[in-house]
Amino acid sequence: MATGFDFTVIWNNLTYFFIGRFPHGPMGGIALTLYLALMACVLSFLGGLVLGLMNLSRHRVVRYASLTIVNIIRGMPLLMVIFWMYFLLPAFLGRTVAESWTVIMALTLFTSAYMSQIVKAGVESIPRGQTEAALSTGLRPWQAMIHIVLPQGLRNMIPSFVNQFVSLIKDTSLAFIVGVSELTHVATQINNRTIIYPTEIFFFIAVIYFIICYAFTSLSRWLEKRLAWKR
């Protein structure tokens, strides 16, 4: 039985923690964690933008359809959404799909529902007079939204988007359940191989998650202060 702490297991596997088997194999570890989060964040921004604008539609059918989708997704645990994508996406497409992309799609679907509420709140934070002034110049409602209201609302949404990105980074840890070699899965593999260093291994990945999330949280606070100063 080993006594005390021995962090040589971290040093010996440092490259594997950061990039997995890349470039001689698939990417993994911290690099894959950030890749999953970044891809899901970009796609869920677009999905949240569409759902958020649908929530603000004057047409009841569009608005209620969007609200139904958002409420259903927000009412489910993320783990269930990942399982759905893992098993159902290949069935719908009729071919195999890389595990990493099933996770990206699951994160995108799940996060889009929350992004939509950020978009909705950001648009509603713009005074109604902005829209009325735009309409008075001859712009159509959709033109006023795209050219006048939305650009102003996006500035208010930026800090919330960064916070959602931080949540995405933590949510990627659930990808290990379907065998995606992100940071938590890599740590589990190393722990299963070495057996006697679980404290050192999982303490290390906890520190890594904290550093990444704290960096982006600090960025969010800085952006919020800077945007408030500009206003």
N, C-alpha and C positions, 0 to 999 in steps of 0.2 A: 504494500500500500504506500503510495507516494505521500509525503508530508510537505506542508508549506505550499508555496506557489512556484510554478515553473513555467515561465512565459516563453521558453525556447520553442514550444510547439507553435506559437504565433509566428515567431521569426522564421522557422523552418517552412511554414506554409503561407508566408506573407503574399507571395505572388498569386497563389491560388485564391486567397481571400479577396484580392483586388480585381483580378481579371479572369479567374478560372483557368481553363486550359488554353486560352487564347495566346498566341496566334496558331498553335499547333492543334487546336480543337475548338469547341464552342466557347463563346464568352460566358463568364459567370461572375459570381461574387459581387463586389461593390459596383463594378462597371455595368453588369446586367441589371442590378437594382435601379441605378440611375437611368438606364436606357428604358426600362419598363415604365418608370415614373414619368420620364420626359415624353415618351410616345403617347402614353395614356393622357397626360396633361394637355398636349396639343389637340388630340382628337376629342377629348371631353370638353375642351373650350369651344370647339366648333359645335359639338352636340348640345352643350349647354346654351350656346347662343341661339341655336334654332329653337330648342324647347322653351327658352325664356321668352323669345319673341312670340312664339305661339301662345304662351300663357297670357300675353298682353293683347292678343288679337281681338278685334271687335266681333269676329264671327264665333258664335257659341260653340259650334261643332269643333272648330280648331282648338279653341281654348279648353273645352272640356276633355277633348282627346289628349291634349298635352298634360293637363292636370291628372288624368287617369294614369298615364304612363309614369309620370313623376312620383305619384303617391304609391303606386305598386312597387316600383324599384326601391324607393326609400323605405318601404315597409319590409324589405327582405334583407337578411344578412349577406354581406359580401361573399362569404364562403359559399353560399348557395348559388350565387350568380356565377362564381368561378366554375363550380361543378356543372352548371347548366351549359356554359360556353364550352367547357372541355368535352362534354358528351354530345351536345346537340349541334354545335357549329359544324363539325365534320359531317354529321348526318344531313344537315341542310345543304352543305356545299357538295356533298357526294365525293369528298376526297379528304385525305388526312391534312390536318392543320398543325403547324408547329405549336408545341405547348406554350411557348412564350407569347405567341400571338393570341392564343385563346385567353391567356391572362390579360393581355393588353385590351382585348375586346371587352372582357368582363369589367376591368377597371374603368374603361371608357364609359360603358353603359351605366355603371353604378355612380360614377363621379359626375356624369352629365346631368343626372337628376339634381344633384346639389349645386352644380354650376348654374343651372337654369334659374335657381332662386337668387343667386348672386346677380345674374344678369337682370332679372326682374326688379330686384331692389335697386340696382344701379340706375336703371332707366327711370324708375318711379321717383328717384331722388332729384331728377332734373325738374325744375319748375314747369308747370303746365304752360306758362306764358311763352316758353321757348318754342313749343310745338305750335301754339296759336300764331306766333309771329312768323314761323316758317310757312304755315298754311296761307297766311295772308299775302305772302309774296307769290303765291301761285303754285307752290310745291304740293305734290300729292302726299297723302299720309305716309306711304312707305318711303318716299324720298326725304321727307322731314325726319323720319326715324333714322335712316341710314346716314344722311349728311349732317344733321344738326344734333339730334338727341343722343344717338348711340356713341359718337365720338366723345361727347362730354361725360356720358355715363361710364364709359370704359375707364376713364381716369379714376373714378370712384371705386371701380371694381378691382383694380390692380392689387391692393393689399390683400383682399379676400382671395383672389386667385392664387397668390403666393402661399397663403395659409393652406389652401386646398392642395397645393402641390406638396407641401410638407406632409399632409395627411396621406397623400398618394404614396410617398416614399415609405411610410410605415405600413401602408396596406400591402405593399409588394411582398412583405414577409409571408403573406398567406399563399404565395405562389408555390412554396415548397410542397404544398399538399398534392400538387399534380406533377411534381418532379422537375420543376424549373429551378435551375441552379443559381438562384440569386443568393444574397449574402446569408440568409438564415439556413438555406438548404446546404450551402457549402460548409457552414459551421457544423451542421448536423453530420455531414459526411465525415469531416475531420474528427469530430467527437466519436463517432462510431468506429473509426479506424484506430484511434489512439486510446480510447476507453477511459483513461485516468486523468484527463485534463478538462472536464466539463466547465469548471468554474472559470478557468483562464480563458477558454474559448468563448463562452457566452458573455463573460464580462467584456472581452474585447469587442464583440459585435455590438454590445449595448453602447459602448463608448463611441463606436463608429456611427451608429444611428443617431446618437445624441449630437455629435459634431455636425453631421450633415443637416439634421433638422434645426439645430440651433443657428447654423449659418443662414439658412433660408428664413427662419423666423426673424432674425436680426435684419435681414434684407427687407422683410415685410414692414417691420417697424420703421426702418429708415425711409422707405417709400411713402408710408403713411404720413410721417412728419413732413417730408419734402412736399408732398402733394397738398397737405394742409397749409404749409407756408405759402405755396404758390397761390392757393385760393384766397 
